[in-house]
Amino acid sequence: MTTLPATREFASVQIADELPELQIPLTRTLIVATAIATRDYQVVHHDPTVAAERGSQDIIMNILTSNAFVGRFVTDWSGPNCFIRSVKVRLGAPNYPGDTMIITGSVTEKNEQTKTVTIAVKGSNSMGDHMNATVEVVLP
C-alpha cells in the first residue's frame, strides 16, 4: 500500500520557511521525452545539429517541462491537498543535457484571508539561474 505524503497545513507554515532542495539530473532522454510528452516538437528540443545551427551548444529543455518541475517541487512540499492558484515562471540560462538543475525555494508571503502562501522558486544549473518562479498555493 502506498502512503501519501502528509498535507502541509496553512497554520504550520511561516514566512522564510525553506523548501527541501530538489536535484534534477538533465539527461538527453529527459529533455527529449518531456518535449514529446508536452507535444513540443521544436527541433531544438531533440536535434543537437539543428540546435547548434541555431546558436545553442546542445538541445534545450522546453518551458513546459521547467514549469512542470516547479509544480512538482511545490506539491512535493505541500502534499496532495493543496491547490496551486498561480504560477509565474521566467526563464534564464538554458538546461542542457549532462548538467543538473537544482531547485530551491522559500515562503515569501502568507495570506490569512485566502489561506494562501507565496513561494519563490529558483532552478539553477552550472550556467546560472535557469528559472525564477513565483507560486501561489492554497493550503488547508
N, C-alpha and C positions, 0 to 999 in steps of 0.2 A: 504494500500500500504506500503510495506517495503522499508525503506530508507537505502541505502548502506552507510557504514562509509566513511568519507572523505578520499581521497587518499593523503598520505603524499608526498609532493614534495621534490625532492633532495635538492633544494636550501634552504629549511627551516630547514634542519637537520644540527646539529652541533656535533662535536666530544664531547663526555661526556654527551650527551642527555640521560636521563634515560627513559626507557620504563615503562609504568604502571605495577605494580605488578599483577600477576595472581595467585590466590589460587585455587588449585585443591584438593577437598576432596577425599581421596583414599578409596573408598568403595570396598567391595568384588565384588559387581556387576560390577563396572567399570573395575577392574582388569581382571575378567573372561571374560566379554563381549568384551573388546578390544583385548584380546588374541585371542578369537574366530574370531573376525572380521578381524584380520590380519593373520588368518589361522595358528596360532602358538598353536599347540595342546600339547606342552610340559606339562607334568603333574604338574610341579612346578608352573604353572600359574593358576591352578584350583583345585588341590587336596592338602589340607593342611597336610594330613597324609603323603603323599609321600614327600612333600616339607620338612617336619620335619625330615623324614628318611634321607634326603639328606643334612641335616645340616642347614636348614632355619627355622626361627621362624614361618613362615606362607607362604602362596602363595606370589609370587612376580610379579610385573608389568614387562611386556616384553619391550625390547628395541624399538620395532616398535612403541609402544604407547608413550614412552618417546620422541621419535623422532617426532611423530605427535604433541605432545604438544608444542615442540619447534616451529614447523611450525605455529601452531595456535597463539602462543604468538607473534611471529613476524608479522604475517599478520593482527592480531587484531590491531596492532600499525600502520602498513604501509598502510593498506587499500587494496582494491581489484585490483588496477592497478600495483601492484608490481610484481616482478618476483624473486623467490628465486633461486639464482645461485648455491649456495653450502651450505651444512650443514655438520658440523663435530661434532659428539657427543662422549663424553667419560663418561662412567657410573662409579658411585661410590657406595654409600650406597643404598641398595635396597628400593623400595617403597612397604610397607606392608599395608594391609587394616587397617583402623582405624586411619591412620595418615593423614597429609595434606602436599602436595607438594606446596611450594611457589616458583614461577618462577619470576626472576628478570633479568634485562638486561640493557646494555648501549651501545651506539655507540662508537666504538673504532677507526674506520678508515673511511675515506671518499675519494673516488677516482673521481676526476673531469672528467677524460677522459672517464671512463666507466659508470659514474653516479651510482656507487655502494657505499653502506655503509656496513661496517662490524659491526656486533653486537655480543657482548659477552653475553651469556645467562647462567644463573645458576638456577638449580632446587634443592631446599633443602627441607629436611624433618627433623623430630626430631632427626634423627641419624647423620645428616650432609649433605654433598652435594650428591645428587642423581645423578646429571649430570652436566657437563660443556659442553657448545656448542659454536661453532663459526659459525655464519650465515652470508653469503654474499647476499645482496639484491639489485636488480636493482630498482631504483625509477625513475618516470617520472620527 
